[in-house]
Amino acid sequence: MKTLQPSLVLCLLLDAVGYFTYAIPFFGEFGDLVWAPVSGIIFYKLFGGWKGTLGGIFSFAEEILPFTDFIPTFTIGWFAQQFSKKSQKTAFIKTK
């Protein structure tokens, strides 16, 4: 499966959607019920593979559980992807 390379801006915007479910009083919990599965699917589609699957599950859990909306799941995923690419390049260069 080909993985996409999501931009940092996109990841920040998707994290902001999770935060904004609490912008309207009494809408927060309902918004999380709707956004949780959507965010899990989007995470999987953006990052793909086993990392996308684990991240999608974590994104779903983070949105559905109370008091965890402050975790920037998509942004953390972006940074993890960037650092894993960098370490793979470094490992390749060192073995040559």
Rosetta constraint file for C-alpha pairs under 8 A:
AtomPair CA 1 CA 48 HARMONIC 7.10 0.50
AtomPair CA 1 CA 49 HARMONIC 6.83 0.50
AtomPair CA 2 CA 48 HARMONIC 7.28 0.50
AtomPair CA 3 CA 45 HARMONIC 7.77 0.50
AtomPair CA 3 CA 46 HARMONIC 6.78 0.50
AtomPair CA 3 CA 47 HARMONIC 5.65 0.50
AtomPair CA 3 CA 48 HARMONIC 5.12 0.50
AtomPair CA 3 CA 49 HARMONIC 7.30 0.50
AtomPair CA 4 CA 45 HARMONIC 7.83 0.50
AtomPair CA 4 CA 46 HARMONIC 5.57 0.50
AtomPair CA 4 CA 47 HARMONIC 6.13 0.50
AtomPair CA 4 CA 48 HARMONIC 7.43 0.50
AtomPair CA 5 CA 46 HARMONIC 7.12 0.50
AtomPair CA 5 CA 47 HARMONIC 7.25 0.50
AtomPair CA 6 CA 10 HARMONIC 6.59 0.50
AtomPair CA 6 CA 11 HARMONIC 7.04 0.50
AtomPair CA 6 CA 46 HARMONIC 6.21 0.50
AtomPair CA 6 CA 47 HARMONIC 7.54 0.50
AtomPair CA 6 CA 78 HARMONIC 7.26 0.50
AtomPair CA 7 CA 11 HARMONIC 6.44 0.50
AtomPair CA 7 CA 78 HARMONIC 7.63 0.50
AtomPair CA 8 CA 12 HARMONIC 6.14 0.50
AtomPair CA 8 CA 75 HARMONIC 6.79 0.50
AtomPair CA 8 CA 78 HARMONIC 6.51 0.50
AtomPair CA 9 CA 13 HARMONIC 6.16 0.50
AtomPair CA 10 CA 14 HARMONIC 6.19 0.50
AtomPair CA 11 CA 15 HARMONIC 6.22 0.50
AtomPair CA 11 CA 74 HARMONIC 4.94 0.50
AtomPair CA 11 CA 75 HARMONIC 5.21 0.50
AtomPair CA 11 CA 78 HARMONIC 6.98 0.50
AtomPair CA 12 CA 16 HARMONIC 6.16 0.50
AtomPair CA 12 CA 72 HARMONIC 7.76 0.50
AtomPair CA 12 CA 74 HARMONIC 6.98 0.50
AtomPair CA 12 CA 75 HARMONIC 5.95 0.50
AtomPair CA 13 CA 17 HARMONIC 6.40 0.50
AtomPair CA 14 CA 18 HARMONIC 6.81 0.50
AtomPair CA 14 CA 39 HARMONIC 7.91 0.50
AtomPair CA 14 CA 74 HARMONIC 6.82 0.50
AtomPair CA 15 CA 19 HARMONIC 6.53 0.50
AtomPair CA 15 CA 72 HARMONIC 5.52 0.50
AtomPair CA 15 CA 73 HARMONIC 6.76 0.50
AtomPair CA 15 CA 74 HARMONIC 6.07 0.50
AtomPair CA 15 CA 75 HARMONIC 7.17 0.50
AtomPair CA 16 CA 20 HARMONIC 6.04 0.50
AtomPair CA 17 CA 21 HARMONIC 6.61 0.50
AtomPair CA 18 CA 32 HARMONIC 7.40 0.50
AtomPair CA 18 CA 35 HARMONIC 7.09 0.50
AtomPair CA 18 CA 63 HARMONIC 7.09 0.50
AtomPair CA 18 CA 69 HARMONIC 6.45 0.50
AtomPair CA 19 CA 23 HARMONIC 7.57 0.50
AtomPair CA 19 CA 69 HARMONIC 6.12 0.50
AtomPair CA 19 CA 70 HARMONIC 6.86 0.50
AtomPair CA 20 CA 24 HARMONIC 7.85 0.50
AtomPair CA 21 CA 27 HARMONIC 6.71 0.50
AtomPair CA 21 CA 28 HARMONIC 4.76 0.50
AtomPair CA 21 CA 29 HARMONIC 7.70 0.50
AtomPair CA 21 CA 31 HARMONIC 5.23 0.50
AtomPair CA 21 CA 32 HARMONIC 6.56 0.50
AtomPair CA 22 CA 26 HARMONIC 7.81 0.50
AtomPair CA 22 CA 27 HARMONIC 6.53 0.50
AtomPair CA 22 CA 28 HARMONIC 4.20 0.50
AtomPair CA 22 CA 29 HARMONIC 7.73 0.50
AtomPair CA 22 CA 31 HARMONIC 7.77 0.50
AtomPair CA 23 CA 27 HARMONIC 7.90 0.50
AtomPair CA 23 CA 28 HARMONIC 7.23 0.50
AtomPair CA 24 CA 28 HARMONIC 6.69 0.50
AtomPair CA 26 CA 30 HARMONIC 7.83 0.50
AtomPair CA 27 CA 31 HARMONIC 5.81 0.50
AtomPair CA 28 CA 32 HARMONIC 6.14 0.50
AtomPair CA 29 CA 33 HARMONIC 6.38 0.50
AtomPair CA 30 CA 34 HARMONIC 6.53 0.50
AtomPair CA 31 CA 35 HARMONIC 5.90 0.50
AtomPair CA 32 CA 36 HARMONIC 5.54 0.50
AtomPair CA 32 CA 63 HARMONIC 5.80 0.50
AtomPair CA 32 CA 64 HARMONIC 5.87 0.50
AtomPair CA 33 CA 37 HARMONIC 7.59 0.50
AtomPair CA 33 CA 63 HARMONIC 7.85 0.50
AtomPair CA 33 CA 64 HARMONIC 6.25 0.50
AtomPair CA 34 CA 38 HARMONIC 6.96 0.50
AtomPair CA 35 CA 39 HARMONIC 5.85 0.50
AtomPair CA 35 CA 63 HARMONIC 7.16 0.50
AtomPair CA 36 CA 40 HARMONIC 6.31 0.50
AtomPair CA 36 CA 59 HARMONIC 7.13 0.50
AtomPair CA 36 CA 60 HARMONIC 4.69 0.50
AtomPair CA 36 CA 61 HARMONIC 7.30 0.50
AtomPair CA 36 CA 62 HARMONIC 7.78 0.50
AtomPair CA 36 CA 63 HARMONIC 4.92 0.50
AtomPair CA 36 CA 64 HARMONIC 5.61 0.50
AtomPair CA 37 CA 41 HARMONIC 6.26 0.50
AtomPair CA 37 CA 60 HARMONIC 5.68 0.50
AtomPair CA 38 CA 42 HARMONIC 6.13 0.50
AtomPair CA 38 CA 60 HARMONIC 7.98 0.50
AtomPair CA 39 CA 43 HARMONIC 5.99 0.50
AtomPair CA 39 CA 56 HARMONIC 7.18 0.50
AtomPair CA 39 CA 59 HARMONIC 6.29 0.50
AtomPair CA 39 CA 60 HARMONIC 6.33 0.50
AtomPair CA 39 CA 63 HARMONIC 7.99 0.50
AtomPair CA 40 CA 44 HARMONIC 6.28 0.50
AtomPair CA 40 CA 55 HARMONIC 7.48 0.50
AtomPair CA 40 CA 56 HARMONIC 3.99 0.50
AtomPair CA 40 CA 57 HARMONIC 6.01 0.50
AtomPair CA 40 CA 58 HARMONIC 7.56 0.50
AtomPair CA 40 CA 59 HARMONIC 5.25 0.50
AtomPair CA 40 CA 60 HARMONIC 4.80 0.50
AtomPair CA 41 CA 45 HARMONIC 6.18 0.50
AtomPair CA 41 CA 56 HARMONIC 6.22 0.50
AtomPair CA 42 CA 46 HARMONIC 6.02 0.50
AtomPair CA 42 CA 56 HARMONIC 7.50 0.50
AtomPair CA 43 CA 47 HARMONIC 6.09 0.50
AtomPair CA 43 CA 48 HARMONIC 7.78 0.50
AtomPair CA 43 CA 52 HARMONIC 6.08 0.50
AtomPair CA 43 CA 53 HARMONIC 7.91 0.50
AtomPair CA 43 CA 55 HARMONIC 6.49 0.50
AtomPair CA 43 CA 56 HARMONIC 5.01 0.50
AtomPair CA 43 CA 59 HARMONIC 7.24 0.50
AtomPair CA 43 CA 74 HARMONIC 6.99 0.50
AtomPair CA 44 CA 48 HARMONIC 5.09 0.50
AtomPair CA 44 CA 49 HARMONIC 7.61 0.50
AtomPair CA 44 CA 51 HARMONIC 7.98 0.50
AtomPair CA 44 CA 52 HARMONIC 4.20 0.50
AtomPair CA 44 CA 53 HARMONIC 5.40 0.50
AtomPair CA 44 CA 55 HARMONIC 6.91 0.50
AtomPair CA 44 CA 56 HARMONIC 5.12 0.50
AtomPair CA 45 CA 52 HARMONIC 7.08 0.50
AtomPair CA 46 CA 52 HARMONIC 7.22 0.50
AtomPair CA 47 CA 51 HARMONIC 6.79 0.50
AtomPair CA 47 CA 52 HARMONIC 4.63 0.50
AtomPair CA 47 CA 77 HARMONIC 7.92 0.50
AtomPair CA 48 CA 52 HARMONIC 4.30 0.50
AtomPair CA 48 CA 53 HARMONIC 6.78 0.50
AtomPair CA 49 CA 53 HARMONIC 6.31 0.50
AtomPair CA 50 CA 54 HARMONIC 6.14 0.50
AtomPair CA 51 CA 55 HARMONIC 5.88 0.50
AtomPair CA 52 CA 56 HARMONIC 5.74 0.50
AtomPair CA 53 CA 57 HARMONIC 6.25 0.50
AtomPair CA 54 CA 58 HARMONIC 6.18 0.50
AtomPair CA 55 CA 59 HARMONIC 5.88 0.50
AtomPair CA 55 CA 73 HARMONIC 7.76 0.50
AtomPair CA 55 CA 77 HARMONIC 7.14 0.50
AtomPair CA 56 CA 60 HARMONIC 6.08 0.50
AtomPair CA 57 CA 61 HARMONIC 6.18 0.50
AtomPair CA 58 CA 62 HARMONIC 5.92 0.50
AtomPair CA 58 CA 73 HARMONIC 7.81 0.50
AtomPair CA 59 CA 63 HARMONIC 6.21 0.50
AtomPair CA 59 CA 73 HARMONIC 5.99 0.50
AtomPair CA 59 CA 74 HARMONIC 7.82 0.50
AtomPair CA 60 CA 64 HARMONIC 6.13 0.50
AtomPair CA 61 CA 65 HARMONIC 5.90 0.50
AtomPair CA 62 CA 68 HARMONIC 5.56 0.50
AtomPair CA 62 CA 69 HARMONIC 6.39 0.50
AtomPair CA 62 CA 71 HARMONIC 7.32 0.50
AtomPair CA 62 CA 73 HARMONIC 7.88 0.50
AtomPair CA 63 CA 68 HARMONIC 6.75 0.50
AtomPair CA 63 CA 69 HARMONIC 5.86 0.50
AtomPair CA 72 CA 76 HARMONIC 6.14 0.50
AtomPair CA 73 CA 77 HARMONIC 6.16 0.50
AtomPair CA 74 CA 78 HARMONIC 6.20 0.50
AtomPair CA 75 CA 79 HARMONIC 6.29 0.50
AtomPair CA 76 CA 80 HARMONIC 6.08 0.50
AtomPair CA 77 CA 81 HARMONIC 6.10 0.50
AtomPair CA 78 CA 82 HARMONIC 6.22 0.50
AtomPair CA 79 CA 83 HARMONIC 6.13 0.50
AtomPair CA 80 CA 84 HARMONIC 6.03 0.50
AtomPair CA 81 CA 85 HARMONIC 6.21 0.50
AtomPair CA 82 CA 86 HARMONIC 6.30 0.50
AtomPair CA 83 CA 87 HARMONIC 6.10 0.50
AtomPair CA 84 CA 88 HARMONIC 6.08 0.50
AtomPair CA 85 CA 89 HARMONIC 6.29 0.50
AtomPair CA 86 CA 90 HARMONIC 6.23 0.50
AtomPair CA 87 CA 91 HARMONIC 6.03 0.50
AtomPair CA 88 CA 92 HARMONIC 6.18 0.50
AtomPair CA 89 CA 93 HARMONIC 6.26 0.50
AtomPair CA 90 CA 94 HARMONIC 6.17 0.50
AtomPair CA 91 CA 95 HARMONIC 6.30 0.50
AtomPair CA 92 CA 96 HARMONIC 6.63 0.50
